[in-house]
Amino acid sequence: MKALFLTRILFVVLFMLGGYALGGAQPMPYVLFGLLMGLIVVFFEMLARKLSLKDISSALFGILLGLIMARLTCMLLQMLFTFEGSTMRAINIFVTFTWVYFGLTLGLKGRGDFNIVIPYVKFRRQELREEEIVVDTSSIIDGRMLDMVKTGFIEARFIVPRFVLNELHALADSTEHLKRQKGKRGIEILHALSKEQGIEVEISDQDFEDIKSVDEKIVKLGSTLNAKVLTTDYNLNRVAQLQGVKVLNINDLSNALKPIFIAGERFNLKLIKEGKEHNQAVGYLEDGTMVVVENARWLIGKTVEVEVTSILQSPSGRIVFTKLTG
């Protein structure tokens, strides 16, 4: 980001030097004009980064339409009225700017109908590809993001902050075995993600030195880029929502995709261990959902048929309570 900032400054300075070279004996007005033009160009460059291909194409189409209408209007005015040369030039400039403004605003407002004007041009795929998602350390280590990408449910540009990458490297170099394994797993997942077709992984060097918490930095980056945040961290989820940043919580998605049972439904289940209450047994479905079976402690290790009695939705997941059939 510092290199980009210096490049913009250099660009503005070059415009000012160009104005100085053209100014001759009175260079100051030309230098100020060069400064103004350089700042305008940089402003539009920064604005263009937040626009999609569809927005830019619609704007260009609107400007082209405005120029055509301005030319036709000026020709009509010349045919109907007789103006002096300087007056006509001023009118031409006024008419041109007016029609270009109308064309630009109409193009942006009607970008949703742009494919009607040019019926064989579609932009939906490009817009999907330009969606940006900031990933945190927990979502990378979790690994399920890679599975979601492989299924094709997510097509986006993943933004990996440099401070998150540094955190993964620190974990990979840790002396603790568990932390070291998590760090290596996260780096391997990022490497595999970058190889997926249609997925772009970008390392962002943007940092917020006045913020010490990594979670707060991620939320700030998501807000700055107007991007979504992918996480499995409950606290980060809450902080992001409070600040108006959209969150993709993998755990929420996982819970939403778990099968829904109704009272009286029956299925087979292998009992794994004892439950917390007296004479209970516990088993697990393929998606990890805990199933509690009443009065089945003596059947631990066997596969039995159970009937659903109730379901409890807790912050940690869904628990299904059942009883033995027959």
Summary of the structure (lengths in Angstrom):
residues: 326
radius of gyration: 30.5
end to end distance: 68.2
largest distance: 105.2
contacts: 914
relative contact order: 0.07
helix: 56%
strand: 18%
